[in-house]
Amino acid sequence: MTLPATMKALLLKGDGYAVQPSGTVLEAMEPYVEAATIAVPQPEEGQVLVKVRLASINPSDVMFIKGMYGQPRKQGQPAGFEGVGEVVAAGSSAQALALVGKRVAFPTGRSNWGSWAEYAIAEAGACIPLLEGVSDEDGAAMIVNPLTALAMFGIVREEGEKAFVLTAGASQLCKLMIGVAKEEGFRPIAIVRRDEQIPLLEGIGAAHVLNAEAPDFPAKLAAVLREEKPRIFLDAVAGPLAAQIFTAMGKRARWIIYGRLDPAETPIPEPGQMIFMHKKIEGFWLTEWMGSAGPERRMKAVVEAQKRFSDGRWSTDVTAVVPLEEAVARVADELAKPNGKVFIAP
Ligand SMILES: NC(=O)c1ccc[n+]([C@@H]2O[C@H](COP(=O)([O-])OP(=O)(O)OC[C@H]3O[C@@H](n4cnc5c(N)ncnc54)[C@H](OP(=O)(O)O)[C@@H]3O)[C@@H](O)[C@H]2O)c1
């Protein structure tokens, strides 16, 4: 296949980390990325070149382009942590060469060469060749959220208690996790901030859905915690809401923070609970889990995620697919709409 010398991409404007944090909402793309034409990258040993069909936009991408994620930006490189596309070239390794011609879901991972571009570089070992029944939208969102959902549900399973608490309950990630939990007889307690999401989440298997902005939230939360006695709290929001929930939970509660959608300060109102009630505060990061889980657990999660998408137990809710040329102008408005993912189509 003859490859072009240049491609269109959305390049990072900033470098390293932000000096001033700017909140977790993407107010506009323009301050952080710019559309440009650059050389098509060359895959090195063990890497593949992917012709991108769709790239997803996750909260982690937003934090990254703003310089507020756990990895530094490289000015002038394309943004985007995951996507789907066809492998069109490979560096010299049998594993990479075997992927040429295949449609794969890919994380941009170590190469740091983002997916918001016509072509992207990925590590061959991290690519997932896709079954025919998996849509491009599911493929483009196959890694970050699905693997995190399975890995974190593994923590719930190991802890043993059937009930567990989730903030940002209507996120794509929580919807995936609620589906798995329902199948296995677990009882997710989802916290949201919109009434319209209550029937939606009850319909897919949440045992309770509470609107944190309702005036009776503290009373309802206390009643549900008394009834269900959850020990695990999977938290993507942090801030005062998460602190309120954790403080209301009982002995040996584990607050596992995996996102920080609320940029406000996160108080610990009752530090004594850590001493006398054996409560714990922890973090979860998929990147670390991928390194520490070992190849067998990692592969099991990858196979499981793909199976769930291909047999229809999981599907990705789509808000919009935005052409790359329109992304700088349109993405912020599309991301402001609830209940689905936004994709970039190069
Ligand atoms: N640590 C890891 O390894 C890891 C891996 C994957 C994902 N994550 C995190 O998981 C979270 C969910 O990701 P996703 O892609 O599934 O998200 P998503 O589908 O884009 O949904 C985001 C959700 O967060 C809610 N939200 C946003 N800001 C909020 C705030 N200030 N207070 C309360 N709720 C708020 C939104 O509520 P509305 O519906 O009301 O707008 C929406 O339901 C993100 O924080 C992401 O960074 C972490």
The ligand as an ORCA input file, in Angstrom:
! r2SCAN-3c Opt
* xyz 0 1
  N      -8.217      5.965     36.353
  C      -8.377      5.329     35.201
  O      -7.597      4.463     34.811
  C      -9.547      5.694     34.337
  C      -9.802      4.977     33.161
  C     -10.937      5.292     32.425
  C     -11.765      6.326     32.822
  N     -11.448      7.012     33.945
  C     -12.330      8.089     34.439
  O     -13.655      7.610     34.481
  C     -14.544      8.699     34.422
  C     -15.671      8.400     33.455
  O     -15.159      8.327     32.136
  P     -16.169      8.141     30.901
  O     -15.374      8.209     29.650
  O     -17.024      6.962     31.155
  O     -17.025      9.479     31.053
  P     -18.236     10.025     30.157
  O     -18.971      8.937     29.501
  O     -17.687     11.142     29.334
  O     -19.199     10.635     31.269
  C     -18.786     11.587     32.205
  C     -19.790     11.562     33.346
  O     -19.277     12.348     34.412
  C     -20.286     13.161     34.936
  N     -19.679     14.387     35.462
  C     -18.893     15.260     34.812
  N     -18.516     16.251     35.623
  C     -19.116     16.009     36.831
  C     -19.119     16.691     38.073
  N     -18.449     17.837     38.255
  N     -19.837     16.160     39.084
  C     -20.528     15.014     38.911
  N     -20.551     14.306     37.746
  C     -19.855     14.804     36.722
  C     -21.203     13.452     33.766
  O     -22.460     13.745     34.291
  P     -23.675     14.314     33.418
  O     -24.217     13.116     32.680
  O     -24.597     14.832     34.453
  O     -23.109     15.366     32.509
  C     -21.143     12.131     32.976
  O     -22.135     11.241     33.404
  C     -13.675      9.911     34.058
  O     -13.391     10.645     35.225
  C     -12.409      9.289     33.527
  O     -11.281     10.126     33.653
  C     -10.377      6.719     34.709
*
